[in-house]
Amino acid sequence: MNSLAEKDIQIHSVTPLLHSLALSKLMSTGTEVFIKCENAQPTGSFKVRGIGRLANKLKKDGYERLIGASGGNAGLAISYASQVIGMPCTVFVPVTAPKNSVQRIKEYGAEVKIIGNCYAEAEKYALKEAEKQGNAFLSPYDDPEVWKGHSTIIDEIKASLPRKPSALVVADGGGGLLLGVLQGLQSVGWQDVPVLAMETCGADCFNLAVEAKRVVVLEKITSIAKCLGASSVPPYLLEVLPDFNVTSRVISDETALESCIRFADDERIVVEPACGAALAAVYGGVLSRLQIEGIIPTFTTGPVVVIVCGGAGVSLQMLQNWATELNIKFP
């Protein structure tokens, strides 16, 4: 077994925090908007932060192979992290995963097994494989090490932002990013900063859990935002939620996709519909309405920060195909 004193290899990159003139103009309350560009990570999404941290730990714990399950972005992060730290890995991928993401997972050196109709089914096979000697299951969202890794986003925002933000916007799927953001806020003394968690209808396990005050398991993911497609959130998220100021909102696939298309025009950045859920907080007027209603305060002078979580499972052709499917105009 390796020594715990062995130094971790940093797998994620420090990403840009940029002022967005286009998004700022859309805020009826006059609030400035900054974007944290997690699309600039080596694998195209924030997931490499937490997964990279957990991969380092599992290697130091003496495991010989990483096992994961993913609808795309987490699989890329697992495969990339394994390559960087020099560990073999196997990723179980559902048949619904984007083909271009699956190909990239293979290119990073992972063994890929395509099985199951959704993430939950692929995960069952992965957990079974992880029972073998020397194997370790790497959860993409339900592990304290993953949350700690994601919390570095807040460290970077604090280091770059001239003042405390008035709100943060995140896309929420399995709860890993949201938990990381909350831990980061607590760590830097920003626990009172409001957080707006956005989901799409049909991939809204967090909103349903908030409404029910308990974990709710989705039977099926019906949204096109497959990377928000966790069936449930970690119970721990609901335990810590009362300690923070978190607002949950759900928007349609159409609104998420329209936000992706407008963002591509405005910022020349292409992102998945899962990320479009966060962008819809501004493009769809959700954030401005919450400020006007007093749910998210406007008395602070700080800007809003939208975490652009990214996503590698997207292309212009895919955006156009989704637009055709949803009867949305594509430029």
C-alpha positions in Angstrom: 0.0 0.0 0.0 1.3 3.5 -0.9 2.2 5.9 1.8 -0.5 8.5 2.7 2.3 11.1 2.6 2.5 10.6 -1.2 1.7 14.0 -2.8 -1.5 14.3 -4.8 -1.2 15.0 -8.5 -3.4 18.1 -9.4 -5.6 16.9 -12.2 -7.9 19.9 -12.7 -7.1 23.3 -14.1 -7.7 26.7 -12.6 -10.4 28.1 -14.9 -11.2 31.7 -16.0 -13.8 33.9 -14.2 -15.0 36.3 -16.8 -17.4 39.3 -16.8 -20.2 38.7 -19.3 -21.6 41.9 -20.8 -24.3 39.9 -22.7 -25.6 38.3 -19.6 -25.3 41.4 -17.5 -27.5 43.3 -20.0 -30.3 40.8 -19.4 -30.5 41.5 -15.7 -33.5 43.8 -15.1 -32.1 44.6 -11.6 -28.8 45.9 -13.0 -26.7 43.2 -11.4 -23.4 42.4 -13.1 -22.9 38.8 -14.2 -19.6 36.8 -14.2 -19.2 33.3 -15.6 -16.9 30.7 -14.1 -15.8 28.8 -17.2 -15.6 25.1 -16.1 -15.9 24.2 -19.8 -12.2 25.1 -19.9 -11.3 22.0 -17.9 -9.2 19.3 -19.7 -12.3 17.1 -20.0 -14.7 20.0 -20.7 -16.5 20.0 -17.4 -16.2 20.6 -13.6 -16.3 16.9 -12.8 -12.6 16.4 -13.1 -12.1 18.5 -9.9 -13.9 16.1 -7.5 -13.2 12.9 -9.4 -9.5 13.8 -9.7 -9.3 14.3 -5.9 -11.1 11.0 -5.2 -8.9 9.1 -7.7 -5.8 10.4 -6.0 -7.1 9.1 -2.6 -8.1 5.7 -4.0 -4.6 5.2 -5.5 -3.0 6.1 -2.1 -5.3 3.7 -0.4 -3.7 0.9 -2.5 -6.4 0.1 -5.0 -5.3 -1.1 -8.4 -8.2 -0.2 -10.8 -10.9 2.4 -10.8 -14.4 1.5 -11.6 -17.0 4.1 -12.6 -20.4 4.6 -14.2 -21.3 7.7 -16.3 -23.6 9.3 -18.8 -20.6 11.0 -20.3 -18.8 13.8 -18.4 -18.0 11.8 -15.3 -16.7 9.0 -17.4 -14.4 11.4 -19.2 -13.1 12.7 -15.8 -12.6 9.2 -14.5 -10.7 8.1 -17.6 -8.6 11.3 -17.7 -7.8 11.2 -14.0 -6.8 7.5 -14.3 -4.5 8.3 -17.2 -2.8 11.2 -15.3 -2.2 9.2 -12.1 -1.3 6.0 -13.9 -4.1 3.7 -12.9 -6.2 1.5 -15.2 -10.0 2.0 -15.1 -13.3 0.6 -16.4 -16.2 2.9 -17.1 -19.8 1.5 -17.4 -21.8 3.6 -19.8 -25.5 3.5 -20.5 -26.7 3.1 -24.1 -28.1 6.7 -24.0 -24.7 8.3 -23.6 -23.5 10.5 -26.4 -21.3 8.6 -28.9 -18.7 11.3 -29.0 -18.3 11.3 -25.3 -18.0 7.5 -25.3 -15.3 7.7 -27.9 -13.3 10.3 -25.9 -13.6 8.1 -22.8 -11.9 5.3 -24.8 -9.3 7.7 -26.2 -8.1 8.5 -22.6 -7.4 4.8 -22.2 -10.4 3.5 -20.3 -12.0 0.1 -20.8 -15.6 1.0 -21.7 -18.6 -1.3 -21.2 -21.9 -0.1 -22.7 -24.7 -1.5 -20.7 -28.0 -0.4 -19.1 -30.7 2.0 -20.3 -29.8 4.7 -17.8 -27.2 5.8 -15.4 -28.7 3.9 -12.5 -28.6 0.6 -14.4 -25.0 1.2 -15.5 -24.1 2.0 -11.9 -25.4 -1.4 -10.7 -23.0 -3.2 -13.0 -20.2 -1.0 -12.0 -20.8 -1.6 -8.3 -20.7 -5.4 -9.0 -17.4 -5.0 -10.8 -16.0 -3.0 -8.0 -16.4 -5.9 -5.6 -13.5 -7.7 -7.2 -10.1 -7.7 -5.5 -8.1 -4.5 -6.1 -11.0 -2.6 -7.7 -12.6 0.6 -6.3 -15.9 2.2 -7.2 -15.5 6.0 -7.9 -18.8 7.8 -7.4 -19.1 10.8 -9.6 -21.2 12.7 -7.0 -21.9 10.9 -3.8 -18.5 11.0 -1.9 -17.0 13.6 0.5 -13.8 13.6 -1.5 -15.7 14.6 -4.6 -17.5 17.4 -2.8 -14.2 18.7 -1.4 -12.7 18.7 -4.9 -15.6 20.6 -6.3 -15.3 23.2 -3.5 -12.1 24.5 -5.1 -14.3 26.3 -7.6 -15.3 28.7 -4.7 -11.6 29.1 -3.7 -10.9 30.3 -7.2 -13.9 32.6 -7.4 -12.9 34.3 -4.1 -9.3 34.7 -5.4 -10.5 36.3 -8.6 -13.6 38.3 -7.7 -13.2 41.9 -6.4 -16.0 41.5 -3.9 -18.4 39.0 -2.4 -21.0 37.8 -4.9 -24.7 38.6 -4.4 -25.6 35.1 -5.7 -24.3 31.9 -7.3 -26.1 29.9 -9.9 -25.4 26.2 -10.5 -26.9 23.4 -12.5 -27.9 20.6 -10.2 -28.0 16.9 -11.2 -26.9 14.4 -8.6 -26.0 17.1 -6.0 -22.2 16.7 -6.2 -21.5 20.2 -7.6 -24.1 21.8 -5.3 -22.6 20.1 -2.2 -19.1 21.2 -3.3 -20.3 24.8 -3.8 -21.9 24.8 -0.3 -18.8 23.4 1.3 -16.7 26.0 -0.5 -18.9 28.9 0.6 -18.7 27.7 4.2 -14.9 27.4 4.0 -14.4 30.9 2.7 -16.9 32.6 5.0 -19.6 33.1 2.3 -22.2 30.8 3.8 -24.9 33.6 3.6 -24.5 33.9 -0.2 -27.7 32.8 -2.0 -27.4 29.9 -4.3 -29.8 29.2 -7.1 -29.9 25.5 -8.1 -31.4 25.0 -11.6 -32.7 21.7 -13.1 -34.7 20.7 -16.2 -38.1 19.1 -16.0 -37.6 15.3 -16.2 -34.2 15.5 -14.5 -35.3 17.3 -11.3 -34.6 14.9 -8.4 -33.3 17.8 -6.2 -36.4 20.0 -6.6 -38.7 17.0 -5.9 -36.6 16.2 -2.8 -36.8 19.8 -1.6 -40.6 19.8 -2.1 -41.1 16.4 -0.4 -38.4 17.1 2.3 -37.0 13.6 1.6 -34.9 11.9 -1.1 -37.1 11.2 -4.1 -36.0 8.6 -6.7 -36.8 9.3 -10.3 -38.0 6.2 -12.2 -36.8 7.6 -15.6 -34.9 10.6 -16.9 -37.0 12.2 -19.6 -35.1 15.4 -20.1 -32.6 15.9 -23.0 -30.2 17.1 -20.2 -28.9 13.6 -19.7 -25.9 14.8 -17.6 -28.4 16.0 -15.0 -29.8 12.5 -15.1 -29.1 11.2 -11.6 -32.1 9.3 -10.1 -31.7 10.9 -6.7 -29.5 13.2 -4.6 -27.3 12.2 -1.6 -29.3 12.3 1.7 -26.5 14.4 3.1 -27.5 17.3 0.8 -30.9 17.5 2.4 -29.3 17.3 5.9 -27.1 20.4 5.3 -29.5 22.4 3.2 -31.1 24.3 6.2 -27.6 25.8 6.9 -27.6 27.6 3.6 -29.7 29.9 1.4 -30.5 27.6 -1.5 -33.4 28.2 -3.9 -34.4 25.4 -6.3 -36.1 26.1 -9.7 -37.0 23.9 -12.7 -37.2 25.0 -16.3 -38.2 23.2 -19.5 -35.8 21.5 -22.0 -36.8 24.2 -24.5 -35.6 27.0 -22.2 -32.4 25.2 -21.4 -31.7 24.6 -25.1 -32.5 28.1 -26.1 -30.1 29.3 -23.4 -27.3 27.1 -24.9 -27.9 28.5 -28.4 -27.9 32.1 -27.2 -24.8 31.6 -25.1 -23.0 30.2 -28.1 -23.9 33.4 -30.0 -23.1 35.7 -27.1 -19.9 34.1 -25.7 -18.8 31.8 -28.5 -18.9 28.8 -26.1 -20.8 25.6 -26.8 -22.2 23.8 -23.8 -24.7 21.0 -23.0 -28.3 21.5 -22.1 -27.4 20.4 -18.6 -25.3 23.6 -18.4 -28.0 25.5 -20.2 -30.2 24.9 -17.1 -27.9 27.3 -15.2 -27.7 29.8 -18.0 -31.5 29.8 -18.1 -31.4 31.5 -14.8 -30.4 34.6 -16.7 -31.6 34.0 -20.2 -35.0 32.8 -18.9 -35.4 35.7 -16.4 -35.5 33.4 -13.4 -32.9 35.2 -11.4 -34.3 38.7 -12.1 -37.8 37.5 -11.0 -36.4 36.0 -7.8 -34.6 39.3 -7.0 -37.7 41.4 -7.7 -39.8 39.0 -5.5 -37.2 39.4 -2.7 -36.4 35.7 -2.6 -32.8 36.5 -3.6 -31.8 39.9 -2.2 -30.4 42.7 -4.3 -29.1 44.9 -1.4 -25.6 43.7 -1.9 -23.4 45.3 -4.5 -21.6 42.1 -5.6 -22.1 40.4 -9.0 -23.9 37.2 -9.7 -21.6 34.3 -10.6 -23.0 31.6 -13.0 -21.0 28.4 -12.9 -20.7 27.3 -16.5 -20.3 23.6 -15.7 -19.5 22.8 -19.4 -20.0 19.4 -20.9 -18.2 17.5 -23.6 -21.2 15.7 -24.9 -22.3 18.4 -27.3 -21.6 19.8 -30.8 -23.3 22.3 -33.1 -24.9 19.4 -34.9 -26.3 18.0 -31.7 -27.7 21.5 -30.7 -29.3 21.7 -34.1 -30.8 18.2 -33.8 -32.3 19.0 -30.4 -33.6 22.3 -31.7 -35.4 20.4 -34.5 -36.8 17.9 -32.0 -38.1 20.7 -29.8 -39.3 22.9 -32.6 -36.8 25.7 -31.7 -35.3 28.1 -34.2 -31.6 27.3 -34.7 -29.5 30.2 -36.3 
